[in-house]
Amino acid sequence: MGARSTGPLWTCPRCGAKFVTKNMWHSCGLATLDDWKRRMGPRARALYDRLERMIAACGPYHVAPARTRIAFLARVRFAGITSLSERGMTCTFAMPHRIAAARFARTWEVASDWWAHRLRITDPDQLDDEVQTWLCESYRLVGMQERLRG
């Protein structure tokens, strides 16, 4: 595949969401990270903080909160949280290939060369070196779009 643009991300003037190209369709949801954090108890906050630190270790990123999820993006979205409570966190990340590991609650092919991997995390210690390796690979290959470069 050909190389993709690596220019600056476009920011929606209404909601602040960031996208690879100008005027991409989105719902302009006005949920904020502060909205999410106000609802987090201490366990949920520990899980969120640990995951965000791991993502930060991969490189520059943006947090894109919505009403139903918190997404993390580099140039594009590559990881996210779909459920977060005192009982645990459900998070996903994308890869251009399937990873076979018993730790995943589910893996599925979203599109050609785009596999989603879902983890159910109930303790911050489950966010270990193996998950860090996967997140950084997802960041690089999907988030920074390296898988698309020829």
Buried (B, 14 or more C-beta within 10 A) or exposed (E): EEEBEEEEBBEBEEBEBBBBEEEEEEEEBEBBEEEBBEEBEEBBBBBBEBBBEBBEEBEEBBBBBBEEBBBBBBBBBBBBBEBBEEEBBBBBBBBBEEBEEEBBEEBEEEEEBBBBBBBBBEEBEBBEEEBBEBBBBBBBBBBBBBBBEE
